[in-house]
Amino acid sequence: MPYRIEWDPETEYVNVILHGDVGIEDIRGAREAAWKLADGEGLRGFLTEFQDARLDVDTQDIVTSHKHFEAIGMRRYIKSALLVPMDAEIAQDATVHEYMARMNMWQVRVFFDRAQALEWLLNSREEGSE
């Protein structure tokens, strides 16, 4: 598996760390495993780290990847922070994913700095969320 998952019950977020060559099925598998790990235990959000990952996805995968949130039973108030390297193509892909997800009322943000991602993730729910 090209990912590792860690649940932090103190902060109520799941950290998904992707590494190596990663396809859309790997991302979906990691997301499902993380969701099951948290299993409604007061989950506040996900921090998905792409720092050491190389994506092998097509544009359609990126544009529609937010639909997987609903398919696994996630709620729109659960935040998803994506931590990506600033100078990589993955940053562009993540930004497209963020845009499409936000257009569909999901709380997704792209970050280049881990501290900023955690600050956003651990703050209370955003206005207008379910």
C-alpha contacts under 8 A as a table, 3 or more apart, distances in Angstrom:
res1	aa1	res2	aa2	distance
1	M	4	R	7.84
1	M	26	D	7.53
2	P	18	L	5.78
2	P	19	H	5.31
2	P	20	G	6.10
2	P	21	D	7.03
2	P	22	V	6.48
2	P	26	D	7.03
3	Y	16	V	6.76
3	Y	17	I	5.34
3	Y	18	L	4.28
3	Y	19	H	5.93
3	Y	26	D	7.89
3	Y	30	A	6.64
4	R	16	V	5.86
4	R	17	I	5.14
4	R	18	L	6.62
4	R	30	A	7.95
5	I	14	V	7.00
5	I	15	N	5.72
5	I	16	V	4.64
5	I	17	I	6.34
5	I	30	A	7.52
5	I	33	A	7.86
5	I	34	A	6.34
6	E	14	V	5.70
6	E	15	N	5.09
6	E	16	V	6.57
6	E	34	A	7.96
7	W	12	E	7.39
7	W	13	Y	6.23
7	W	14	V	4.53
7	W	15	N	6.38
7	W	34	A	7.92
7	W	37	L	7.14
7	W	38	A	6.77
8	D	11	T	5.72
8	D	12	E	5.58
8	D	13	Y	5.68
8	D	14	V	6.21
8	D	15	N	7.85
9	P	12	E	4.69
9	P	13	Y	7.02
9	P	41	E	7.98
11	T	44	R	7.81
11	T	122	L	7.09
12	E	41	E	7.72
12	E	42	G	6.26
12	E	43	L	5.08
12	E	44	R	5.26
12	E	45	G	7.15
13	Y	43	L	5.74
13	Y	44	R	5.32
13	Y	45	G	4.85
13	Y	46	F	5.53
13	Y	47	L	7.21
13	Y	122	L	7.96
14	V	34	A	6.52
14	V	38	A	7.13
14	V	43	L	7.66
14	V	45	G	6.43
14	V	46	F	4.84
14	V	47	L	6.21
15	N	46	F	5.88
15	N	47	L	4.77
15	N	48	T	5.92
15	N	49	E	7.55
16	V	30	A	7.03
16	V	31	R	7.81
16	V	34	A	7.15
16	V	46	F	7.19
16	V	47	L	6.09
16	V	48	T	4.61
16	V	49	E	6.12
17	I	48	T	5.91
17	I	49	E	4.80
17	I	50	F	6.67
18	L	22	V	7.32
18	L	48	T	7.38
18	L	49	E	5.97
18	L	50	F	5.44
18	L	51	Q	7.57
18	L	52	D	6.76
18	L	53	A	5.66
19	H	22	V	7.08
19	H	50	F	6.84
19	H	51	Q	7.45
19	H	52	D	4.77
19	H	53	A	4.13
19	H	54	R	7.23
20	G	52	D	6.29
20	G	53	A	4.68
20	G	54	R	5.72
21	D	53	A	6.00
21	D	54	R	4.83
21	D	55	L	6.04
21	D	56	D	6.77
22	V	26	D	5.85
22	V	27	I	7.01
22	V	53	A	6.43
22	V	54	R	5.92
22	V	55	L	4.96
22	V	56	D	5.82
23	G	26	D	5.25
23	G	27	I	6.49
23	G	55	L	5.98
23	G	56	D	4.82
23	G	57	V	5.56
24	I	27	I	5.05
24	I	28	R	6.15
24	I	56	D	7.37
24	I	57	V	5.87
24	I	61	D	6.65
25	E	28	R	5.00
25	E	29	G	5.92
26	D	29	G	5.00
26	D	30	A	6.06
27	I	30	A	5.14
27	I	31	R	6.09
28	R	31	R	5.02
28	R	32	E	6.09
28	R	68	H	7.17
29	G	32	E	5.17
29	G	33	A	6.08
30	A	33	A	5.12
30	A	34	A	6.01
31	R	34	A	5.13
31	R	35	W	6.11
32	E	35	W	5.07
32	E	36	K	6.17
32	E	72	I	6.58
33	A	36	K	5.15
33	A	37	L	6.08
34	A	37	L	5.01
34	A	38	A	6.32
35	W	38	A	5.34
35	W	39	D	6.00
35	W	72	I	7.77
35	W	74	M	7.71
36	K	39	D	4.80
38	A	41	E	5.50
38	A	42	G	7.76
38	A	43	L	6.16
39	D	43	L	7.85
40	G	43	L	5.95
43	L	78	I	7.24
44	R	78	I	5.70
44	R	79	K	6.59
44	R	121	L	7.44
44	R	122	L	7.17
45	G	78	I	5.03
45	G	79	K	4.40
45	G	80	S	5.58
45	G	81	A	7.71
45	G	121	L	6.38
45	G	122	L	7.91
46	F	78	I	7.79
46	F	79	K	6.22
46	F	80	S	4.70
46	F	81	A	6.07
46	F	121	L	7.64
47	L	80	S	6.05
47	L	81	A	4.82
47	L	82	L	6.00
47	L	83	L	7.12
47	L	117	A	7.52
47	L	118	L	7.57
47	L	121	L	7.61
48	T	80	S	7.38
48	T	81	A	6.20
48	T	82	L	4.95
48	T	83	L	6.06
49	E	52	D	7.94
49	E	82	L	6.08
49	E	83	L	4.72
49	E	84	V	6.38
50	F	53	A	5.04
50	F	54	R	7.86
50	F	82	L	7.40
50	F	83	L	5.96
50	F	84	V	5.08
50	F	85	P	7.28
50	F	90	I	7.93
51	Q	83	L	6.91
51	Q	84	V	5.40
51	Q	85	P	5.58
54	R	90	I	7.55
55	L	90	I	6.74
57	V	61	D	6.12
57	V	62	I	7.11
58	D	61	D	5.37
58	D	62	I	6.62
59	T	62	I	5.15
59	T	63	V	6.15
60	Q	63	V	5.09
60	Q	64	T	6.11
61	D	64	T	5.47
61	D	65	S	5.59
62	I	65	S	5.22
62	I	93	D	6.67
62	I	94	A	7.82
62	I	96	V	6.94
62	I	97	H	5.55
63	V	66	H	7.52
63	V	96	V	6.81
63	V	97	H	5.94
63	V	100	M	6.22
64	T	67	K	5.73
64	T	68	H	7.90
64	T	97	H	7.87
64	T	100	M	7.61
65	S	68	H	5.75
65	S	69	F	7.92
65	S	97	H	6.97
66	H	69	F	5.65
66	H	70	E	7.76
66	H	97	H	7.03
66	H	100	M	7.16
66	H	101	A	5.25
66	H	106	W	7.84
67	K	70	E	5.72
67	K	71	A	6.52
68	H	71	A	4.83
68	H	72	I	6.32
69	F	72	I	5.62
69	F	73	G	6.55
69	F	74	M	5.33
69	F	75	R	7.81
70	E	73	G	5.02
70	E	74	M	5.39
70	E	75	R	7.15
71	A	74	M	7.60
74	M	78	I	7.19
75	R	78	I	5.80
75	R	130	E	7.65
76	R	79	K	7.61
76	R	105	M	6.78
76	R	106	W	5.13
76	R	107	Q	6.53
76	R	129	S	6.66
76	R	130	E	6.06
77	Y	106	W	7.36
77	Y	107	Q	6.69
77	Y	125	R	6.64
77	Y	126	E	7.80
77	Y	129	S	5.26
77	Y	130	E	5.37
78	I	106	W	8.00
78	I	107	Q	6.72
79	K	106	W	7.67
79	K	107	Q	4.95
79	K	108	V	6.04
79	K	121	L	6.27
80	S	107	Q	6.17
80	S	108	V	4.76
80	S	109	R	6.56
80	S	121	L	7.36
81	A	108	V	5.84
81	A	109	R	5.08
81	A	110	V	5.96
81	A	111	F	6.98
81	A	117	A	5.98
81	A	118	L	7.89
81	A	120	W	7.96
81	A	121	L	6.55
82	L	94	A	7.28
82	L	108	V	7.52
82	L	109	R	6.17
82	L	110	V	4.73
82	L	111	F	5.92
82	L	117	A	7.58
83	L	110	V	6.12
83	L	111	F	4.91
83	L	112	F	5.62
83	L	113	D	6.91
83	L	114	R	6.53
83	L	117	A	6.99
84	V	88	A	7.90
84	V	90	I	6.86
84	V	91	A	5.79
84	V	94	A	7.69
84	V	110	V	7.19
84	V	111	F	6.33
84	V	112	F	5.42
85	P	88	A	5.78
85	P	90	I	7.46
85	P	91	A	6.48
85	P	112	F	5.84
86	M	91	A	6.11
86	M	112	F	5.66
87	D	91	A	7.15
88	A	91	A	5.61
88	A	92	Q	7.59
89	E	92	Q	5.37
89	E	93	D	6.62
90	I	93	D	4.98
90	I	94	A	6.00
91	A	94	A	5.07
91	A	95	T	6.12
91	A	110	V	7.93
92	Q	95	T	5.10
92	Q	96	V	6.41
93	D	96	V	5.23
93	D	97	H	6.32
94	A	97	H	4.97
94	A	98	E	6.07
94	A	110	V	6.55
95	T	98	E	4.95
95	T	99	Y	6.18
95	T	110	V	6.39
96	V	99	Y	5.12
96	V	100	M	6.25
97	H	100	M	5.27
97	H	101	A	6.00
98	E	101	A	5.17
98	E	102	R	5.99
98	E	108	V	5.48
98	E	109	R	5.83
98	E	110	V	6.67
99	Y	102	R	5.26
99	Y	103	M	6.13
100	M	103	M	5.12
100	M	104	N	6.50
101	A	104	N	5.14
101	A	105	M	6.47
101	A	106	W	5.20
101	A	107	Q	7.33
101	A	108	V	6.46
102	R	105	M	4.87
102	R	106	W	4.99
102	R	107	Q	6.21
102	R	108	V	6.37
103	M	106	W	7.50
105	M	129	S	7.87
110	V	117	A	7.86
111	F	114	R	7.12
111	F	116	Q	7.04
111	F	117	A	5.72
112	F	117	A	7.89
113	D	116	Q	5.47
113	D	117	A	6.33
114	R	117	A	5.01
114	R	118	L	6.17
115	A	118	L	5.21
115	A	119	E	6.12
116	Q	119	E	5.02
116	Q	120	W	6.27
117	A	120	W	5.34
117	A	121	L	6.02
118	L	121	L	4.88
118	L	122	L	5.87
119	E	122	L	5.42
119	E	123	N	6.21
120	W	123	N	5.41
125	R	129	S	6.91
126	E	129	S	5.91
